[in-house]
Amino acid sequence: MDILELRKQPHLSVSSINSYIDCSLMYKFSRIDKLKPDFLSDNLIFGACLHRILAEFNQEKMMGNILSSEQVEDMFKTDWEKSAKDNPDIQYSTGNTYRTLLNQGVKMLQEFMKRVPENDATIVAIEEPFVMHIEGLDIPLIGIMDLVEEHDDGSLTITDYKTSKRSMAISEVDSNFQLTVYYTAAKANGYANRDINLKFDCLIKTQKPKFEQIYTERSSDHSAKAIKKRSSWFGMVFRRKFSYPMIHPGDA
């Protein structure tokens, strides 16, 4: 399953739904009119860079190679330089520069490496695309799970990586729509009989960077109702109030 091919067809995604809920006009500008932003956010580039490094770390682990902290740091430095150095399109937030984010990324990955390599679960999938069909909607919901791991008892843990400026409250994680979608998608795509745990691995950009893992659970009935309610509402708003379509091919 190729996420790029899936994005060529009309679809929903967690990011598109959240984008519309946050600001319907900005949703229209970016996803329907496809207006190019005046600049690239430093946080967006920084977060994407860290995600790539974590995916590479997991790819190596899946093949039996546990990278050292120094190796991971060097990978980040190379990726960050390629992505951000002398890039005129990036607008840095107050207090941020190419160099400060380079140093911060290294420290965040050092905190990550102190804990995660000790995890002895078996990696099942990395950046795994999924398709989920929702009753009452004509188009599917698609997405990518950052990491799926299997434990000795047969249970699964689905992980989503987050970079943020603060710690997440447990109540935020327990009600997070993205994790609800992941749970339901896993149940609908081959893991119906598995116990599934969910967690955020959070790389936190505080003055002294932190790494936190926050676990949560979902039930099938509750998750199905939550997804149907939000997705159906989203579709109804577009059909009744706006003339532009829900999602165009190519949107994330």
PyMOL commands that set and color helices and strands:
alter all, ss='L'
color gray80, all
select helices_A, chain A and resi 3-6+14-22+24-32+42-62+69-84+98-118+170-174+177-188+220-241
alter helices_A, ss='H'
color red, helices_A
select strands_A, chain A and resi 40-41+90-91+122-132+141-150+156-164+196-204+210-216
alter strands_A, ss='S'
color yellow, strands_A
deselect
rebuild
show_as cartoon
